[in-house]
């Protein structure tokens, strides 16, 4: 298995995906089965143990190619969203069908057992979740979406599949007072998406408003405006944008630039302002970029690069 990234390669010494036969060594090779996440959030771990640290999360409606299920209730597979490989609770997964019709475009929304906000809440689902809407019903001025797998959501918290960004996100970058230059509209949109997470708790491996880490914030904010991104900081540093020369002068950076350290990433939110989910504050914050650079450098971690999205 030398040379393969276990985070992105569905292969172990005893089992590997059939399409990797000839590329990796394993005792047996199997075809995967497409499944869909039915739990609000499914934690993904490197080993099938609840005490194993969280690697990442899959969110309701996302799909997973499963290569093994164990009698102990674990499923080993690869997330279709970003290619991450790991162990999930098998009971968090359901059939692949039907295809979702809508996605959640607010930080989180509620599902009720019927079309009535006075009913006990069934669960919360978070931004980026996918649902199949099979009908609508209005009650007391609120339009509810009847979901295929049970429950009723709030229709205005959903956007049809294929919508690049929610109406609120689109409005945030609409031209006003001369408008935003075309080459900066995408950056403005994703920074605006990320700013909504300020105050969310820091959770290693998390990627929802209930808790997320630095790369989870970047990935989730970019997804909110229709841009796919890898999961971890090292992957993002290699894949996102173009390098920007940086000699320590924070005034040369632009809103939307990504600042990388070993194991950490933050978003430039404005002049000398850094937006990031971090373990120092244990939440998503905006703080002076120069302060963050000095604090992290004091821990032996200088800035490794700055990247600018096209």
Backbone torsions as a table, in degrees:
resi	resn	phi	psi	omega
1	UNK	NA	4.6	180.0
2	UNK	-58.8	134.3	177.2
3	UNK	92.7	-6.2	179.3
4	UNK	-106.1	137.7	177.9
5	UNK	-82.1	113.6	-175.7
6	UNK	-63.4	-22.6	179.4
7	UNK	-68.6	-25.0	-173.4
8	UNK	-122.2	1.9	-175.9
9	UNK	-118.9	112.9	-179.8
10	UNK	-77.3	73.2	-178.0
11	UNK	-149.9	136.0	173.1
12	UNK	-133.4	167.0	179.0
13	UNK	-58.2	-30.2	-176.6
14	UNK	-97.3	-13.4	-172.3
15	UNK	-159.3	139.0	176.9
16	UNK	-149.8	160.7	176.7
17	UNK	-65.9	143.4	-176.0
18	UNK	-58.4	-34.2	-176.8
19	UNK	-70.5	-9.0	179.2
20	UNK	-96.3	0.0	-180.0
21	UNK	-60.6	130.1	-175.8
22	UNK	96.5	-19.3	179.8
23	UNK	-102.7	-28.6	179.4
24	UNK	-131.5	164.5	177.2
25	UNK	-103.4	126.8	178.2
26	UNK	-152.9	157.1	179.7
27	UNK	-65.6	-39.9	178.2
28	UNK	-147.3	156.2	179.9
29	UNK	-121.3	137.5	-176.2
30	UNK	-133.2	150.8	170.6
31	UNK	-78.4	140.4	179.5
32	UNK	-83.0	161.9	176.3
33	UNK	-117.5	126.8	-179.8
34	UNK	-75.0	128.4	177.2
35	UNK	-129.6	164.6	179.1
36	UNK	-124.3	141.0	178.9
37	UNK	-71.0	126.1	178.8
38	UNK	-109.8	-15.5	175.0
39	UNK	-77.9	154.7	176.6
40	UNK	-55.4	-43.6	178.4
41	UNK	-143.6	136.1	176.6
42	UNK	-120.7	116.5	179.1
43	UNK	-72.0	140.2	-179.8
44	UNK	-115.9	127.9	-175.6
45	UNK	-128.0	160.1	-179.8
46	UNK	-74.5	-23.4	-179.8
47	UNK	-135.3	154.4	-178.3
48	UNK	-80.3	65.8	-179.7
49	UNK	-142.5	136.0	179.4
50	UNK	-66.6	-24.6	-179.8
51	UNK	-89.9	5.1	176.0
52	UNK	-79.7	137.0	-179.5
53	UNK	-55.5	148.9	178.4
54	UNK	-71.2	132.1	174.6
55	UNK	-92.8	-49.7	-179.8
56	UNK	-162.4	-171.6	179.6
57	UNK	-137.7	147.6	169.1
58	UNK	-106.8	147.3	-173.1
59	UNK	-117.1	152.2	-176.6
60	UNK	-45.4	132.0	177.4
61	UNK	92.3	-17.4	176.8
62	UNK	-72.1	157.7	-176.3
63	UNK	-108.6	151.9	-177.5
64	UNK	-136.2	136.8	170.8
65	UNK	-94.1	112.8	-174.1
66	UNK	-96.8	131.4	-179.8
67	UNK	-108.8	-17.3	178.7
68	UNK	-157.8	142.1	168.1
69	UNK	-125.0	137.5	-176.7
70	UNK	-103.5	157.3	176.2
71	UNK	-61.4	-20.3	-179.6
72	UNK	-82.5	-0.9	175.1
73	UNK	93.8	26.6	177.6
74	UNK	-113.3	149.2	174.7
75	UNK	-124.1	132.8	178.6
76	UNK	-109.4	124.8	-177.1
77	UNK	-166.2	-170.0	-175.4
78	UNK	-123.6	127.7	177.9
79	UNK	-70.5	130.6	178.7
80	UNK	-70.8	-25.5	-175.0
81	UNK	-61.5	-49.2	-175.7
82	UNK	-136.9	8.6	175.8
83	UNK	80.7	7.3	-176.9
84	UNK	-70.3	140.6	-177.9
85	UNK	-112.3	137.0	176.1
86	UNK	176.9	-169.7	-177.8
87	UNK	-102.9	132.5	177.4
88	UNK	-124.9	157.8	171.2
89	UNK	-64.9	127.2	-177.3
90	UNK	-62.3	-31.4	-178.3
91	UNK	-75.7	-3.5	173.8
92	UNK	-84.4	-5.7	-174.9
93	UNK	-111.3	147.5	176.7
94	UNK	-135.1	-166.9	178.9
95	UNK	-62.1	155.2	178.9
96	UNK	-68.8	-38.5	180.0
97	UNK	-83.0	154.6	-1.0
98	UNK	-87.5	169.5	174.9
99	UNK	-69.7	138.0	177.3
100	UNK	-64.9	152.1	176.8
101	UNK	-109.4	-21.2	-175.0
102	UNK	-142.7	161.2	173.1
103	UNK	-130.7	154.0	179.1
104	UNK	-76.2	130.4	-176.4
105	UNK	-121.8	14.4	170.0
106	UNK	-114.6	166.5	-175.7
107	UNK	-56.0	-41.8	173.6
108	UNK	-163.1	153.0	-179.9
109	UNK	-139.4	170.6	-173.9
110	UNK	-109.5	149.8	172.8
111	UNK	-115.7	130.9	-179.0
112	UNK	-111.8	157.7	178.6
113	UNK	-73.5	-14.7	178.2
114	UNK	-153.5	175.3	-177.2
115	UNK	-80.0	66.7	-177.8
116	UNK	-158.5	118.0	-176.6
117	UNK	-70.0	-9.1	177.2
118	UNK	-83.4	-10.5	-179.7
119	UNK	-75.2	154.8	176.7
120	UNK	-59.6	140.6	-179.1
121	UNK	-71.8	132.8	176.8
122	UNK	-77.8	-48.0	-178.9
123	UNK	-167.3	168.3	169.7
124	UNK	-105.0	140.0	170.7
125	UNK	-123.2	148.6	-166.8
126	UNK	-107.5	168.2	178.5
127	UNK	-52.7	136.5	-179.7
128	UNK	94.5	-12.3	176.9
129	UNK	-68.2	147.2	179.1
130	UNK	-111.2	138.8	179.6
131	UNK	-137.3	155.6	174.9
132	UNK	-104.7	114.0	180.0
133	UNK	-93.0	126.5	-177.9
134	UNK	-112.4	1.4	178.2
135	UNK	174.3	171.4	177.4
136	UNK	-133.0	157.5	178.2
137	UNK	-150.7	134.2	180.0
138	UNK	-103.1	137.3	177.5
139	UNK	-147.7	124.5	-179.7
140	UNK	51.4	40.6	175.5
141	UNK	84.1	-4.2	178.0
142	UNK	-104.8	130.9	177.8
143	UNK	-95.0	123.4	-179.1
144	UNK	-103.8	145.8	174.4
145	UNK	-100.1	121.8	176.7
146	UNK	-82.0	123.2	-173.0
147	UNK	-95.3	143.8	-176.8
148	UNK	-56.9	-41.7	-174.9
149	UNK	-94.0	18.6	174.4
150	UNK	105.9	145.0	177.3
151	UNK	93.7	170.6	-179.2
152	UNK	-129.5	127.8	176.0
153	UNK	-104.3	174.9	178.4
154	UNK	-91.4	116.2	-171.8
155	UNK	-59.9	-38.3	-176.2
156	UNK	-72.3	-7.4	174.8
157	UNK	-91.0	3.1	-177.3
158	UNK	-118.3	154.5	172.9
159	UNK	-129.2	143.6	-179.6
160	UNK	-58.8	146.3	174.8
161	UNK	-55.6	138.7	-177.5
162	UNK	98.5	-16.5	175.7
163	UNK	-71.5	125.7	-175.7
164	UNK	-69.2	-43.5	177.9
165	UNK	-146.8	159.5	-178.7
166	UNK	-66.3	159.1	176.1
167	UNK	-55.8	-37.5	179.7
168	UNK	-65.1	-41.4	178.3
169	UNK	-66.5	-41.2	178.3
170	UNK	-61.4	-41.2	-179.9
171	UNK	-65.5	-31.6	-177.2
172	UNK	-68.1	-20.1	179.8
173	UNK	-117.3	12.3	177.7
174	UNK	-67.5	147.5	-179.5
175	UNK	-58.9	135.0	174.0
176	UNK	-155.1	137.5	179.6
177	UNK	55.9	43.6	-177.6
178	UNK	100.9	-17.4	173.3
179	UNK	79.2	178.7	178.1
180	UNK	-104.3	130.7	179.6
181	UNK	-54.4	144.4	-177.1
182	UNK	-55.0	-37.2	-176.2
183	UNK	-74.2	-5.9	179.1
184	UNK	-115.9	-2.0	-175.6
185	UNK	-64.6	-41.5	179.5
186	UNK	-64.9	-43.1	179.4
187	UNK	-63.4	-41.6	179.1
188	UNK	-62.6	-40.9	-177.8
189	UNK	-64.5	-44.7	-176.4
190	UNK	-74.3	-31.4	175.3
191	UNK	-66.6	-41.4	176.6
192	UNK	-60.4	-38.3	177.4
193	UNK	-64.6	-41.7	-179.0
194	UNK	-68.7	-35.5	-177.3
195	UNK	-62.3	-24.9	178.5
196	UNK	-66.3	-16.7	-177.6
197	UNK	-90.4	-0.6	178.8
198	UNK	-57.5	130.1	-177.4
199	UNK	97.2	-14.4	177.1
200	UNK	-68.0	141.6	-178.3
201	UNK	-66.5	152.1	174.8
202	UNK	-83.9	126.4	175.4
203	UNK	-134.7	119.9	177.5
204	UNK	-58.0	124.3	179.5
205	UNK	85.7	-6.9	-179.0
206	UNK	-78.7	155.6	177.0
207	UNK	-149.5	37.5	174.3
208	UNK	-136.5	171.9	179.4
209	UNK	-67.6	-13.2	175.5
210	UNK	-78.0	-10.5	178.7
211	UNK	158.1	128.9	-178.7
212	UNK	-151.8	163.4	177.9
213	UNK	-108.3	-176.0	-171.3
214	UNK	-62.9	-47.4	-178.9
215	UNK	-74.9	-27.5	174.9
216	UNK	-64.5	-38.5	176.7
217	UNK	-62.2	-47.0	179.7
218	UNK	-62.3	-47.7	-178.4
219	UNK	-62.0	-44.0	-177.7
220	UNK	-68.2	-41.0	179.3
221	UNK	-65.7	-40.8	177.5
222	UNK	-66.5	-39.4	178.6
223	UNK	-62.4	-32.6	-179.2
224	UNK	-63.2	-22.6	178.8
225	UNK	-114.0	20.1	170.7
226	UNK	86.2	19.9	-178.6
227	UNK	-114.0	125.1	177.1
228	UNK	-81.4	143.7	179.0
229	UNK	-144.3	151.2	174.8
230	UNK	-64.2	171.4	-172.9
231	UNK	-86.7	-46.0	-169.6
232	UNK	-101.1	162.1	-173.6
233	UNK	-61.3	-40.9	-179.0
234	UNK	-64.8	-37.3	177.1
235	UNK	-66.9	-42.5	-179.4
236	UNK	-65.8	-38.4	-179.5
237	UNK	-64.0	-33.0	178.6
238	UNK	-79.0	-31.6	-166.1
239	UNK	-103.0	-26.5	-170.0
240	UNK	-96.0	130.8	170.4
241	UNK	64.3	-161.3	-179.6
242	UNK	-124.0	150.2	-178.9
243	UNK	-66.7	143.6	176.5
244	UNK	-118.6	125.4	177.8
245	UNK	-57.7	135.5	-179.0
246	UNK	-141.6	120.4	-179.6
247	UNK	-112.3	15.4	-179.0
248	UNK	103.3	-9.3	-179.9
249	UNK	-82.9	100.8	-176.1
250	UNK	-69.4	-19.6	-179.0
251	UNK	-69.3	-15.9	-179.5
252	UNK	-83.2	-8.3	-176.1
253	UNK	-89.3	154.6	-177.1
254	UNK	-114.9	155.6	175.9
255	UNK	-56.8	128.0	-178.4
256	UNK	101.5	-14.0	175.6
257	UNK	-63.9	147.6	177.2
258	UNK	-104.7	126.1	178.7
259	UNK	-106.1	126.5	-176.0
260	UNK	-113.9	140.4	166.0
261	UNK	-121.8	171.2	173.0
262	UNK	-65.1	113.7	178.7
263	UNK	82.1	10.2	-179.2
264	UNK	-149.7	152.0	176.8
265	UNK	-146.8	144.3	175.5
266	UNK	-137.8	163.9	-177.3
267	UNK	-111.4	129.2	175.2
268	UNK	-71.1	119.0	-176.3
269	UNK	-99.7	-9.8	-179.3
270	UNK	166.9	-173.6	179.6
271	UNK	-56.5	118.3	-179.4
272	UNK	52.7	38.1	178.1
273	UNK	-127.3	129.8	179.7
274	UNK	-119.6	128.1	176.4
275	UNK	-105.4	120.3	-179.6
276	UNK	-161.3	149.7	169.3
277	UNK	-87.6	127.8	-172.6
278	UNK	-151.7	153.3	-177.8
279	UNK	-76.1	-16.9	178.0
280	UNK	-67.6	-48.3	178.3
281	UNK	-89.5	-15.9	-175.2
282	UNK	59.2	33.4	174.7
283	UNK	-166.4	176.1	174.3
284	UNK	-85.8	125.7	-175.7
285	UNK	-137.6	165.3	164.7
286	UNK	-113.7	125.5	-179.8
287	UNK	-140.9	166.9	176.9
288	UNK	-57.1	128.7	179.8
289	UNK	-61.6	-41.6	-179.4
290	UNK	-61.9	-36.4	177.6
291	UNK	-65.2	-44.7	-179.8
292	UNK	-63.8	-42.9	179.9
293	UNK	-60.4	-44.9	-178.8
294	UNK	-66.0	-42.8	-178.7
295	UNK	-64.5	-43.4	-178.0
296	UNK	-72.6	-35.0	176.4
297	UNK	-64.4	-35.7	179.3
298	UNK	-64.6	-22.8	176.1
299	UNK	-87.9	6.4	176.8
300	UNK	90.1	18.2	-176.6
301	UNK	-125.7	93.8	176.0
302	UNK	-75.6	164.4	173.8
303	UNK	-61.3	131.4	179.5
304	UNK	-95.2	-30.1	176.5
305	UNK	-170.2	163.8	170.4
306	UNK	-124.7	134.9	-178.2
307	UNK	-123.2	142.8	179.8
308	UNK	-121.8	123.7	177.6
309	UNK	-68.3	145.3	179.8
310	UNK	-73.0	NA	NA
